Amino acid sequence: MRKIGREENRDHAVTLPASFKPERSRIMYIEDKSEGLDGPARIGRVYFSKSGKSLYYQGRVFKSLKGSGFKANYFDVDSGKHFWISGPRKDQNDRLYGGFRDAVIDEDVQD
């Protein structure tokens, strides 16, 4: 087991199984869609399960909605909240309706 996260972001650190490798991680855009079309957004490192069906980010587990979500493609297994998770865009238009406003970029992926 190894710790993921920074010392200053200790409350969001999660212990991942040793089978989770950096090769199975990717920097992704994560937007909370549970309260409307424009929710809080982050860009951070997401880890994929061995099968690729689950995503792990900051202690949360996300599963695919398999096309059945409205403006969302994943849900949080614990809370049931819907999220839009995708690769970040070079032009910074990550939000569904354009723009980059208020998206927090995790310190470990800012490069």
Secondary structure as GFF3:
##gff-version 3
##sequence-region A 1 111
A	DSSP	beta_strand	2	4	.	.	.	ID=ss1
A	DSSP	three_ten_helix	7	12	.	.	.	ID=ss2
A	DSSP	beta_strand	14	16	.	.	.	ID=ss3
A	DSSP	three_ten_helix	22	24	.	.	.	ID=ss4
A	DSSP	beta_strand	25	32	.	.	.	ID=ss5
A	DSSP	beta_strand	41	48	.	.	.	ID=ss6
A	DSSP	beta_strand	54	57	.	.	.	ID=ss7
A	DSSP	beta_strand	60	64	.	.	.	ID=ss8
A	DSSP	beta_strand	74	76	.	.	.	ID=ss9
A	DSSP	beta_strand	82	86	.	.	.	ID=ss10
A	DSSP	beta_strand	103	105	.	.	.	ID=ss11
A	DSSP	three_ten_helix	107	109	.	.	.	ID=ss12
###
